[in-house]
Amino acid sequence: MEQAASWRRNPKVTNIVNSLQNFHNSKSKYLLALHSCSESFGIAVKDIENQQKIIRSEVFNIGHSLSNKLFSCIEQILPRKYWKQIIRISVAKGPGSFTSMRLTISMARTIAQQINCSLDSISSFHLMAPRLYKDLDQYQKINPFWITDFLPRRGFVAGKYQLIKIHQESNFHEFREIISPRLIRNEQDINPSIKASNNIEKDIISLINFSQYCQSSKVKSHWGKTLPIYPTSPIDNKK
């Protein structure tokens, strides 16, 4: 019963289209975003040919069942017969759940390779930045800041960010990732800082907006360059 309950879809969805017939058609060109850095799996799809600029998104609370539910979750948002119409994929590359990230990134790389489309990747902390920086004092918002997550007996995973520009036309907040998320043992080195906070419903929308920005900017992102972030890797910890 617990597994069945965890599979139920989160009722909180953003801009979801009631009629699939109005969203899926043979002329559509899709952006697909995947976020699995927590126990929830977020998916967003946008048809860039749709003048209404609708984003269809959903979050699935599937816990550790992603390996069995990955394909079916995506198909509920974008049926497989339309996958050849995907022109760009974006994925959150961590930090987060080791297994979930590996599965989702492998899936994204495979699709991107087979249909020859760009694959964009961005850290989950980078996606949080547009939400979290608003909690800073006014004078701190224009300066670099850290996003941190505490790991017991290990230290802090932290990344450093700075607001560059807000693109009003695409609702994309452009942040520079000065330092990508990594393990830092001395808390004094990461100030000012904000505690990492997952909000997959909002971050999956930020991810699809990031994909739209890359598409509009004609950024070419090869699938082979997308790798997950493992801050607690023994190799990374020696840095």
WOGIPE-V840461 format. One record per residue. RES is the residue in one letter. OMEGA is omega in whole degrees, -180 to 180 (999 if undefined). NEAR is the number of other C-alpha atoms within 12 Angstrom. Layout:
BEGIN
res=RES omega=OMEGA near=NEAR
res=RES omega=OMEGA near=NEAR
END
This chain:
BEGIN
res=M omega=-180 near=7
res=E omega=179 near=11
res=Q omega=179 near=14
res=A omega=-180 near=12
res=A omega=-179 near=14
res=S omega=-179 near=21
res=W omega=-179 near=26
res=R omega=-177 near=22
res=R omega=176 near=24
res=N omega=-179 near=22
res=P omega=180 near=14
res=K omega=179 near=19
res=V omega=-175 near=24
res=T omega=175 near=26
res=N omega=-177 near=21
res=I omega=-178 near=26
res=V omega=-177 near=24
res=N omega=-179 near=16
res=S omega=180 near=12
res=L omega=-179 near=14
res=Q omega=179 near=12
res=N omega=-176 near=18
res=F omega=-177 near=31
res=H omega=174 near=31
res=N omega=-172 near=21
res=S omega=-179 near=17
res=K omega=-177 near=16
res=S omega=172 near=25
res=K omega=-168 near=29
res=Y omega=163 near=39
res=L omega=-180 near=47
res=L omega=179 near=50
res=A omega=-178 near=49
res=L omega=-178 near=55
res=H omega=-178 near=54
res=S omega=-177 near=51
res=C omega=175 near=42
res=S omega=179 near=34
res=E omega=175 near=26
res=S omega=-179 near=36
res=F omega=-179 near=47
res=G omega=179 near=49
res=I omega=174 near=49
res=A omega=179 near=48
res=V omega=176 near=48
res=K omega=176 near=43
res=D omega=-175 near=35
res=I omega=177 near=31
res=E omega=-179 near=22
res=N omega=-176 near=20
res=Q omega=-180 near=13
res=Q omega=177 near=14
res=K omega=-177 near=25
res=I omega=172 near=26
res=I omega=175 near=36
res=R omega=-177 near=39
res=S omega=177 near=42
res=E omega=178 near=37
res=V omega=-179 near=39
res=F omega=178 near=38
res=N omega=-173 near=31
res=I omega=176 near=29
res=G omega=-177 near=29
res=H omega=-177 near=25
res=S omega=-174 near=27
res=L omega=-178 near=34
res=S omega=-179 near=21
res=N omega=-171 near=16
res=K omega=-173 near=26
res=L omega=-178 near=34
res=F omega=-176 near=24
res=S omega=177 near=20
res=C omega=-180 near=33
res=I omega=-179 near=33
res=E omega=177 near=19
res=Q omega=179 near=25
res=I omega=180 near=38
res=L omega=-179 near=37
res=P omega=-173 near=23
res=R omega=-178 near=17
res=K omega=179 near=15
res=Y omega=-175 near=26
res=W omega=178 near=32
res=K omega=179 near=26
res=Q omega=175 near=31
res=I omega=179 near=37
res=I omega=179 near=36
res=R omega=177 near=47
res=I omega=173 near=50
res=S omega=-176 near=51
res=V omega=173 near=52
res=A omega=-172 near=48
res=K omega=177 near=43
res=G omega=5 near=40
res=P omega=-178 near=43
res=G omega=-179 near=34
res=S omega=-178 near=29
res=F omega=-175 near=25
res=T omega=-178 near=25
res=S omega=179 near=35
res=M omega=-179 near=39
res=R omega=-179 near=29
res=L omega=-176 near=31
res=T omega=180 near=42
res=I omega=176 near=39
res=S omega=178 near=27
res=M omega=-179 near=31
res=A omega=179 near=44
res=R omega=-179 near=34
res=T omega=180 near=22
res=I omega=-179 near=29
res=A omega=179 near=32
res=Q omega=-174 near=25
res=Q omega=180 near=18
res=I omega=175 near=20
res=N omega=177 near=23
res=C omega=179 near=31
res=S omega=176 near=36
res=L omega=178 near=44
res=D omega=177 near=40
res=S omega=-177 near=41
res=I omega=-178 near=43
res=S omega=179 near=44
res=S omega=176 near=47
res=F omega=178 near=48
res=H omega=178 near=44
res=L omega=179 near=47
res=M omega=-171 near=41
res=A omega=-180 near=43
res=P omega=177 near=39
res=R omega=-168 near=30
res=L omega=-176 near=31
res=Y omega=-180 near=34
res=K omega=179 near=18
res=D omega=179 near=20
res=L omega=172 near=24
res=D omega=-174 near=15
res=Q omega=-178 near=10
res=Y omega=-180 near=13
res=Q omega=-174 near=20
res=K omega=-179 near=26
res=I omega=-179 near=18
res=N omega=178 near=22
res=P omega=178 near=27
res=F omega=-179 near=37
res=W omega=167 near=41
res=I omega=-171 near=45
res=T omega=174 near=40
res=D omega=-176 near=30
res=F omega=175 near=26
res=L omega=-179 near=20
res=P omega=176 near=11
res=R omega=-180 near=11
res=R omega=-177 near=19
res=G omega=-178 near=22
res=F omega=165 near=31
res=V omega=-174 near=41
res=A omega=173 near=42
res=G omega=-175 near=41
res=K omega=-172 near=34
res=Y omega=176 near=38
res=Q omega=178 near=31
res=L omega=179 near=28
res=I omega=-176 near=19
res=K omega=173 near=17
res=I omega=-179 near=18
res=H omega=-174 near=19
res=Q omega=-174 near=11
res=E omega=-179 near=13
res=S omega=-179 near=24
res=N omega=-179 near=20
res=F omega=177 near=28
res=H omega=-177 near=32
res=E omega=177 near=28
res=F omega=173 near=34
res=R omega=175 near=27
res=E omega=-177 near=26
res=I omega=177 near=21
res=I omega=179 near=24
res=S omega=-176 near=31
res=P omega=-180 near=38
res=R omega=-180 near=37
res=L omega=179 near=35
res=I omega=-173 near=31
res=R omega=-177 near=24
res=N omega=-177 near=15
res=E omega=-178 near=21
res=Q omega=-178 near=13
res=D omega=-174 near=19
res=I omega=177 near=28
res=N omega=-9 near=21
res=P omega=-177 near=26
res=S omega=176 near=32
res=I omega=180 near=33
res=K omega=177 near=26
res=A omega=-179 near=32
res=S omega=-180 near=26
res=N omega=170 near=31
res=N omega=-171 near=29
res=I omega=179 near=37
res=E omega=-179 near=36
res=K omega=-175 near=31
res=D omega=177 near=43
res=I omega=175 near=43
res=I omega=175 near=44
res=S omega=-179 near=43
res=L omega=179 near=50
res=I omega=175 near=45
res=N omega=175 near=41
res=F omega=179 near=42
res=S omega=178 near=44
res=Q omega=178 near=40
res=Y omega=179 near=28
res=C omega=179 near=27
res=Q omega=-180 near=28
res=S omega=-180 near=18
res=S omega=179 near=13
res=K omega=177 near=14
res=V omega=176 near=18
res=K omega=-177 near=22
res=S omega=-178 near=27
res=H omega=-178 near=23
res=W omega=-176 near=28
res=G omega=-178 near=22
res=K omega=-178 near=20
res=T omega=180 near=31
res=L omega=180 near=28
res=P omega=176 near=36
res=I omega=176 near=33
res=Y omega=-175 near=27
res=P omega=-177 near=34
res=T omega=176 near=30
res=S omega=178 near=18
res=P omega=-180 near=12
res=I omega=-180 near=11
res=D omega=-176 near=16
res=N omega=180 near=18
res=K omega=-178 near=12
res=K omega=999 near=12
END
